[in-house]
């Protein structure tokens, strides 16, 4: 009943099988084979042990005049029941050890992904690629109703899956930002603890493109049940496309941030220059202080190249016949750039222009 529950069956295994999934990696198939070998050995042991037990119950059930046998040790029986389990255990340990060795062998990986558990989401970092992101739940947990969660087709979806190329050995480095989490994707036969202050290793090499789902599998707090894992396996070509898109987005974002910071810095510096040198005659809204000083001409703060050039010229050399002084020798190039940037953006035009000192 537990394993055939729709939540488990559909979300994690993709089918309603009661058995371990065969999975989509070489390792998952090997783990499955090992599991089946050990399963059948256990079946044979169970049949023999319960067979002998039930046979004895029936064959030697109490009959009139029956007497229990009385004897002390029997060396041969004791040797046999020690040796047979030992042989069976060794037989099981040989393939189990071989499989474990392969699981631990992360050498010759073609790429590395750092997986960090957070309360309650996963962070993925493609090492050496400048690509990293959080994989957040698409719908915040508080917006998911109990009825929805119990629904047959209910799936915890994430905004960005972990994208991996097929036929590629990927080394997974697992750690945590806060408490112990565990990264588990049954179809990949990968289940590894993410421990703060410690880096665990595992690897995977996926055969087929597809979506493979998993779940945090270490009780990690209130929303432990709401940190799903989605792995999207794609062809090598699609992976390269995806990767370059991600890199471009990251570069654009970084450039955007830099521009924003530069503008914010210039605005601060510009405001101070403006208040010190310009505010006596020009109001911050661009109007002159009447009657002595007329309004700044609209063209000066308009977002045209000529307007900008004239504005810079006025600040540098002043305007003959007016009270506008030349600030070229008073202000540094950076101050002039800052104050013009400030005026152009603060006078309600919000041109977004950044004036470089070189101009
Ligand atoms: Cu993270 Cu449970």
Boltz pocket constraint, residues with backbone or C-beta under 6 A from the ligand:
constraints:
  - pocket:
      binder: B
      contacts: [[A, 117], [A, 118], [A, 120], [A, 180], [A, 181], [A, 182], [A, 216], [A, 217], [A, 218], [A, 219], [A, 220], [A, 221], [A, 223], [A, 224], [A, 225], [A, 227]]
      max_distance: 6.0
